[in-house]
Amino acid sequence: MTLTNITIDNINTTAIHYFPPLCNGTGWNQNGAFTQFAFSQTYTFCQGIYDARAVFKFTGIAVYFISALFQDSNSMWFHLDDRAYEEVQMKSPTGALFSSRVIWSAQNLTNTDHVLELLPGTYDGGYGYVTVDAFM
């Protein structure tokens, strides 16, 4: 069997589900500032609510989260299947914006169905963003 990487962009709502549907009463934001740094020049985000989450369902042996790195101090939590939650810094280490790249990954998975949840971490002491750029 040949394995192939498939990239899923943030606008694919068949594979990626955003909760709650109305982030801050208005819906998830798309195409905010700095889209030139995003994969396919789009990303989807929700800021400032504790129960925001993006859920990506996939079948495969690996998953890669692709995103730009930003100037503010934001983190996100990644929760894959029944594994422990992992907090990932989304802030650029140099303070400069970085174009999309692999920020988080999990490999050597069983070739079955998986569920990856992204949840807000911290942002200057409050609830941060959930930002989705792409998955591979």
URPEPE-V420446 format. One record per backbone hydrogen bond with DSSP energy under -1.0 kcal/mol. CO is the residue of the C=O (numbers start at 1). NH is the residue of the N-H. If there is no record, write none. Layout:
{{CO	NH} {CO	NH}}
This chain:
{{8	135} {9	12} {11	13} {12	16} {15	57} {17	55} {19	53} {22	25} {23	26} {29	45} {34	37} {35	38} {37	100} {38	41} {39	42} {43	31} {44	132} {45	29} {46	130} {49	52} {53	19} {54	118} {55	17} {56	116} {58	114} {61	109} {63	106} {64	136} {65	103} {65	104} {66	134} {67	101} {69	98} {70	92} {72	74} {74	90} {75	121} {76	88} {77	119} {78	86} {79	117} {80	83} {86	78} {88	76} {90	70} {98	69} {101	67} {104	65} {106	63} {110	112} {112	60} {114	58} {115	81} {116	56} {117	79} {118	54} {119	77} {121	128} {122	75} {123	126} {126	123} {128	48} {130	46} {132	44} {133	10} {134	66} {135	8}}
